Structure formats: structure tokens, C-alpha cells
Amino acid sequence: MVMDKLQKQIATLLEGLVGQRFNEETLNKRLSDLFQWDVKVEDISDKEDELADYNFVFSFGDADSELYGFGDIYFLKMRREGWDGATFYVTEVNVDFE
């Protein structure tokens, strides 16, 4: 799939999450601000799957919007909460546009 200019910008902004610390609330806010759409991540790490990593999934937009798709955010849990309430560190992101 060839990405258009807007999709490339979104992918680049998502890549900017890598190396940052969040909690679920602050990550949802950042994603919602980015997509200008109410985004809520879902932690699928505890479900029976074959992933070795901790993983959030999310969707954005709808079939009628200019931007529509799904994403994965891989993370490491922190041993203790950070001064800003952060509980995990983002290690990798993936986005699929529909």
C-alpha cells in the first residue's frame, strides 16, 4: 500500500511516541489529540495470544472519515510509577490504514 501525505505524517507522529513514557489515560489523550477523534487503547497483553510483548491496540476514524485504521503500540511496564504518573515506556508502534 502506498501511503499518501497525511498517512505519512500520522505514521511519523506515531513513531514519535517511541521512547516516551505514558499511562493509559495520557496515551489516550495524546492519540485523541493526534487523530482529532476519541481514541481508547485496549491492552491485549493479558489475553491468550502468541505475542511475547505487552501490546495496546486502537482504532481511529470510521469508514466515512479521511483517516481510518488500526494501530498497535508495544510497551514495557515500568517497575514503579514515574513522577508524572507514567506506568509504561513505548518501544514500538505500527499503524494500518484502511
C-alpha positions as CSV (number, residue, x, y, z in Angstrom):
1,M,0.0,0.0,0.0
2,V,1.3,3.4,-0.9
3,M,0.8,6.0,1.8
4,D,-0.5,9.4,1.0
5,K,1.0,12.5,2.5
6,L,-1.4,12.7,5.5
7,Q,-0.9,9.0,6.3
8,K,2.9,9.5,6.3
9,Q,2.5,12.5,8.7
10,I,0.4,10.4,11.0
11,A,2.9,7.5,10.9
12,T,5.8,9.9,11.6
13,L,3.9,11.4,14.6
14,L,3.1,7.9,16.0
15,E,6.8,7.0,15.6
16,G,7.4,10.0,17.9
17,L,5.7,8.1,20.7
18,V,8.6,5.6,20.8
19,G,10.9,6.3,23.7
20,Q,8.3,8.2,25.7
21,R,6.6,7.3,29.0
22,F,2.8,7.3,29.5
23,N,0.0,5.9,31.5
24,E,-3.2,4.7,29.7
25,E,-5.0,8.0,30.3
26,T,-2.2,10.2,28.9
27,L,-1.7,7.9,25.9
28,N,-5.4,8.0,25.1
29,K,-5.3,11.8,25.3
30,R,-2.2,12.0,23.1
31,L,-3.7,9.7,20.5
32,S,-7.1,11.5,20.6
33,D,-5.3,14.9,20.1
34,L,-3.3,13.4,17.2
35,F,-6.3,12.0,15.3
36,Q,-8.8,14.6,16.5
37,W,-11.0,11.6,17.3
38,D,-11.8,9.9,20.6
39,V,-9.2,7.1,20.8
40,K,-9.1,4.5,23.5
41,V,-6.3,1.9,23.6
42,E,-7.1,-1.7,24.7
43,D,-4.4,-3.7,26.5
44,I,-4.4,-7.1,24.9
45,S,-1.3,-8.3,26.7
46,D,-3.3,-10.5,29.2
47,K,-5.3,-12.3,26.6
48,E,-4.2,-15.6,25.3
49,D,-2.1,-14.8,22.2
50,E,1.3,-15.6,20.9
51,L,2.8,-12.2,21.5
52,A,5.7,-12.1,23.8
53,D,5.4,-8.3,24.2
54,Y,2.9,-6.1,26.1
55,N,0.7,-4.6,23.5
56,F,-2.1,-2.0,23.2
57,V,-4.4,-1.9,20.1
58,F,-6.5,1.0,19.0
59,S,-8.7,2.2,16.1
60,F,-9.3,5.6,14.7
61,G,-11.8,7.3,12.5
62,D,-14.6,5.4,10.8
63,A,-15.2,4.1,7.3
64,D,-16.5,7.6,6.2
65,S,-13.6,9.6,7.5
66,E,-10.5,10.6,5.7
67,L,-8.3,8.7,8.2
68,Y,-9.4,5.2,9.2
69,G,-7.4,2.4,10.5
70,F,-5.9,0.4,13.4
71,G,-2.7,0.6,15.4
72,D,-0.5,-1.3,17.8
73,I,1.6,0.2,20.5
74,Y,4.2,-2.1,22.1
75,F,5.5,-1.2,25.5
76,L,7.5,-2.2,28.6
77,K,5.9,-1.8,32.0
78,M,7.8,0.3,34.5
79,R,8.9,-1.1,37.9
80,R,7.3,1.8,39.6
81,E,5.2,4.8,38.6
82,G,7.0,7.8,37.4
83,W,6.8,11.3,38.9
84,D,4.2,12.2,36.2
85,G,2.1,9.0,36.7
86,A,3.7,7.2,33.8
87,T,3.5,3.4,34.1
88,F,5.0,2.2,30.8
89,Y,7.6,3.0,28.1
90,V,6.7,2.8,24.4
91,T,9.1,0.6,22.4
92,E,7.4,0.3,19.0
93,V,4.4,1.4,17.0
94,N,2.6,0.1,14.0
95,V,-0.3,1.6,12.0
96,D,-2.5,0.2,9.3
97,F,-4.7,2.5,7.2
98,E,-7.9,1.1,5.6
